[in-house]
Amino acid sequence: MASYNLEETKILLRQAWTFLLMGLYGIGIFQERSVVLQTAAAQAAESIFSDMAKVIFFALIFVSFLIDIVEMREDKNRAYQFLFLSLVAGGFSATISAVQYNVLARIFGH
């Protein structure tokens, strides 16, 4: 019974981690769009997007730390893998989402 709950916890935390990472990349795309448009409303939204990105990034780090705690209960050698992955994926999220936006804008002609 305990291993079943542990597996459910791992699945739930990984889903939350994935959702937060997708949100972080989505915010990055909206930030890049507001930079490209450069309107007054977009400049006001840009500060909101950067604040939201910071909150989502720290939530991503927190969830990855929880995942690592659950993983360490099973195998001590797998410590801090998700935390490192979150630092890398979250740290490059703005750059990667900006490149994605520019590539999609060229493909669709915007």
C-alpha positions in Angstrom: 0.0 0.0 0.0 2.8 2.4 0.8 4.5 1.8 -2.6 1.2 2.5 -4.3 0.9 5.9 -2.6 4.5 6.6 -3.4 3.9 5.9 -7.1 0.8 8.1 -7.1 2.7 10.9 -5.4 5.5 10.7 -8.0 3.0 10.8 -10.8 1.2 13.8 -9.3 4.4 15.7 -8.7 5.7 15.0 -12.2 2.4 16.2 -13.7 2.7 19.4 -11.6 6.3 19.8 -12.7 5.4 19.4 -16.3 2.5 21.9 -16.0 4.8 24.5 -14.4 7.5 24.0 -17.0 4.9 24.4 -19.8 3.6 27.5 -18.1 7.2 28.9 -17.9 7.7 28.3 -21.6 4.3 29.9 -22.4 5.2 33.0 -20.4 8.5 33.2 -22.3 6.6 33.1 -25.6 4.2 35.9 -24.5 7.2 37.9 -23.3 8.9 37.6 -26.6 5.7 38.5 -28.4 5.4 41.7 -26.3 9.0 42.6 -27.1 8.4 42.2 -30.8 5.2 44.2 -30.8 6.6 47.1 -28.6 3.3 48.8 -27.8 2.5 50.7 -24.6 0.1 48.0 -23.4 2.7 45.3 -24.3 5.4 47.1 -22.2 3.0 47.1 -19.2 2.4 43.4 -19.7 6.1 42.7 -20.0 6.7 43.5 -16.3 3.8 41.3 -15.3 5.1 38.5 -17.5 8.6 38.7 -15.9 7.1 38.6 -12.4 4.9 35.7 -13.3 7.9 33.9 -14.8 9.8 34.4 -11.5 7.0 32.9 -9.4 6.5 30.0 -11.8 10.3 29.3 -11.8 10.5 29.2 -8.0 7.4 27.0 -7.9 9.1 24.7 -10.4 12.2 24.5 -8.2 10.0 23.7 -5.2 8.2 20.9 -6.9 11.4 19.5 -8.3 12.8 19.5 -4.7 9.7 17.6 -3.6 10.1 15.1 -6.4 13.7 14.6 -5.4 12.7 13.9 -1.8 10.3 11.2 -3.0 12.9 9.8 -5.3 15.5 9.6 -2.5 13.2 7.5 -0.5 13.6 4.8 -3.1 17.2 5.3 -4.2 19.7 7.6 -2.6 21.8 7.8 -5.8 19.1 9.6 -7.7 19.3 12.6 -5.4 18.7 16.1 -6.9 18.3 15.0 -10.5 15.0 16.9 -11.0 16.4 19.9 -9.2 19.3 20.1 -11.6 17.0 19.4 -14.6 14.7 22.2 -13.4 17.6 24.7 -13.1 18.7 23.9 -16.6 15.3 23.8 -18.3 14.0 26.7 -16.3 17.1 28.8 -16.8 17.0 28.4 -20.6 13.2 28.7 -20.8 13.2 32.4 -21.9 15.9 31.8 -24.6 14.3 28.7 -25.9 10.8 30.1 -26.0 12.0 33.3 -27.7 13.7 31.2 -30.4 10.5 29.1 -30.7 8.4 32.3 -31.1 10.7 33.7 -33.8 10.8 30.4 -35.8 7.0 30.1 -35.6 6.5 33.7 -36.6 8.7 33.2 -39.7 6.9 30.0 -40.6 3.4 31.6 -40.3 4.5 34.9 -41.8 3.9 37.3 -38.9 
